[in-house]
């Protein structure tokens, strides 16, 4: 007992035991995980020298513990940004209609939007996706969406003005688009398709999302419908370090076929149980 006490290095509420069969780096790793779980490093993650002095171990030991945290995706090191704890990943199940607003808040985050643009406009590509003539007026909504104040999604939505004009006076800071469509326009989407592809954001988009250079994003495109009539065409960018899409299946046989293209620019893959994102 006396030898163990002399061999142990006390650092606050953790004891680094040099007589333990557990490697020193693993002891440091375990304590760092506990401290991260307590929210200790939200604003600053200590550097190697600071950790070495705190735990009384070698720089090699500290670096091995930190390397493991980085490999597990717990922390991230960026050139010019130092080391920081990555935010919790928001999981979204696919295969059914879902609300991004509700999903984010259900996982303990406060969802808020910075409305960058909300106006009536004309756009030939958006009109085509909505099955409208090129000169048809559209309601355009552009939002930077935040979870606990951190940018997570950049959304661009287009809707027929004849349907969505009542939305021009809505404050979208703390509400979902589809909720407002239902309440103010009497429209509730009941079908649609969604496509997810990897992409690289523009410099402006990257800055808005708070991402370092060359960071990939997940590009999400969707068309939502009400009784086969287009309601909204949306394209957005999601941070890949904050989102994970999850699908679940059983032993039951599902049809995984695809609809043939209709030739009008609006037909898209229609996998059984296709997901549509709300709000």
N, C-alpha and C positions, 0 to 999 in steps of 0.2 A: 504493500500500500504506500509506503514511504517513497519507494523508487518511482512508482507511477505518478505520485503527486509532484515529485521533482521534475519528472520528464514531461509533464503536461504544461502546455503554454496556454494561460488563461487570456481570452480576448473578449471582454464583455460577457455575453451569456453563452459563449461557445468555448469549448476546451479542445485544443489541438493536442492529441495524445500521441507522442512519438513512439510509445510502446505498443500501440494498437496494431492489429493485423491489417486494419483498413489503411490504405495508402494516404499520405498527407493530402494529396491533391483531391482525393475523394472526400476527405473530411471538410476541406475548404469548400468544395463543390456543394456538399450537403448544406453547409451553413449559408452559402450564398443563395441557394434555392429558397431556404426558409426566409431569409431577409427580403428577397424579391417578392415572395408570397405575401409578406407583411406590407408591401408597398414602400419599402425603404429607399428604393433607387429611382423614384419617378422622375426626378429632375436631373440626377447626376449619377452615373455609374463610375465607381472609382477606377483609376488607372492601375497598372501593374505595381508600381512602386508603393502606392497607397495601400493596396491590398497586401503586399509583402510585409510592410511595416505593421499593419493591423494584425495579421495572423502569425507573424514571426517565422515565416517560412521562406524558402528560396524563390527567386524570380521564376525559375523553371516550374516549380510546384504551382505557383499562381497562374502561370500561363496555361498549364495543362487544364486547370479547373475552368478557366475562362474559355479555353478552346472548346471544352465540352459543352458549355452553355451556348456558345455560338453554333456549334454543330447541331444542337437540339432546337435551335431557333428561338431560344429564350432572350438572347441579346443580339445586337447587330453592331458591327463596326463599319463606319463609313469614313472615307478619306475627307478630312477637314471637318468632320462632325463628331469625332470621338466615338465612344462606346455608349450605347443606350439600351434600355430594356424595351423590347418590342411590345406593342399593345396587344391585348388579348385578341385572338382571332374570332371573328363573328361567323358562326356556322349558319348556312342556309340550305334547307332541304329542297331538292328539286323534285318535280313530278306532280306538283299541284299548284293551284293559285296561291300566291303568298304576298304579303305586304312587307316590303323592306323596312318601312317605318316601324311597324309592329315587331318585326324580327329583331331589329337593333335594340329597341327598348325592352323587349322581353328578356334579352340577355344582359340586362343591367346597365345599359348605356343610355345617356340622354341624347336623343337625336334632334338635331337642329339643322336648318338649311339657310345658307346665304343665297338669296335670290339675286342672281346676276342680271337676268333679263326676264321680263314678262310683258309681252306686247303682241299686237296683231301684225302679222307679216305675210309675205308671199315667198314661197320657196318651191321651185319646180320639182326637186327630188322628193321632198317631203310630201307634196301633193300627190305625186305618182304613187308613193307607198301607201297613201291613204285612199287611193282610187278616185282622186279628184282631178279636175282640170287644172292646168298650170297657173291660171289666174285666180283660183279660188283662195279666199283669205283664210289664214290659219292662225291659231293661237300658239305662240312659242314661249316655252318656259325653260329657263336654264338655271340649274341649282348646283351649288357646291354643298354637299351634304356632309355633316359632321357627326361624330360619335364622341361624346364627352369633350367637345371642342376641337377634336382632331379631324382633319379632312379625310374622308374615306371613299367618296363617290363624287364624280362629276357627271351630272345628268342633263340631257338635252331632249325635250319632249315637244312633239308637234301634234296638234289636234285640229279638227275642222272648226273654224270660227263659228259656223252656224250652230254647232253643238256646244262649244266650250267658251263662248264669249262671256258668260257670267263669271268665269274664273278670273277675268282681268282685274277684278277688285279684291282678290283674295290675298291675304298675308300667308305665304307658304313657309314661314319661319318654323312653325311647330305643328304642321298638319300634313296629311298625306294627300297626294293628288287624287287618287281614286275615291277617297272619302268625299272630297269636295265635288268631284264629278257627280257622285251619287246624290249628295245633299242639294247642290245648287243647280245641277243640270238634269237630274232625274235619270242618269245613265249609270248602269253598273255593268262593267265588262264581264263576260262569261266565257270567253274563249281567247285563243291567241297562240302565238309561237314565240320562242325565245332562242337566240343563238349566242354562244359564248366563244370568243376566240382570243388568243394572246395578241398583244399589240404593244407598240412603243408610243408613248404620248408625245405631243409637241412640247416645245420648251415652255410655252405658256401653261399648258395643261399640267406638266410636271411640277412647275412652281406652285400652281394652285393646290395640287395634291400633296405638296411637301415632300417630293421624292428626289433622290439624288440622280445624277446623270445616268443614262442608259438603264434606268429601272423599267422593267416591263409592267404592264397593267393588263387587266382582263377587260376586253371590250364586250359589252353586252348590247345586243340589238333585239328589239321586240316589237311586235305588232299586236295590239289588243283589240278585241272585237266585242260587239254586242249583237247577238243574233246574226252573225256573219257580216255585219257592217263595221268597217274600221272606226275605232274610237281614238286611238293614240299610236303614233310611231315614235319610239324612243331609242336613242343610242347613248350609251354612257360608258364611263371608264371607272373600274373598281381597283383599288389598291390590292395587289396580290398578297401583301403581307398582313392584311387585315380581314380577308375573306376566304372562306373555304366552302365550296359547294359539296353537299353530301347527298348521296342517293342510297336508298335501301330497297332490297328486293326479297322475294320469297321464292319457293320452289314452283309457284304457279307459272304457267306459260303465258308470256306476254307477246303481243304483236309488236315487233320492232321495225316494221316496214316504214317506208317514206312515201309521202304523197308525190305524185308526178307534178312537175312544174306546170302551172296553168298558163304561163306565158304573159301574165299581166304585171309581173314584177312584185307580186304580193304573196305568191305561194311559197311556202318554206317547209322545211322538214317538220313532219307532224308525228313525232314519236309518241307511242301510247303513254298517256300520263304526262304530256308535255307541260312544262311549267310556265307560268306567267307571273311576272313581278308586279306587285301593286304598290303605288304610292312612292 
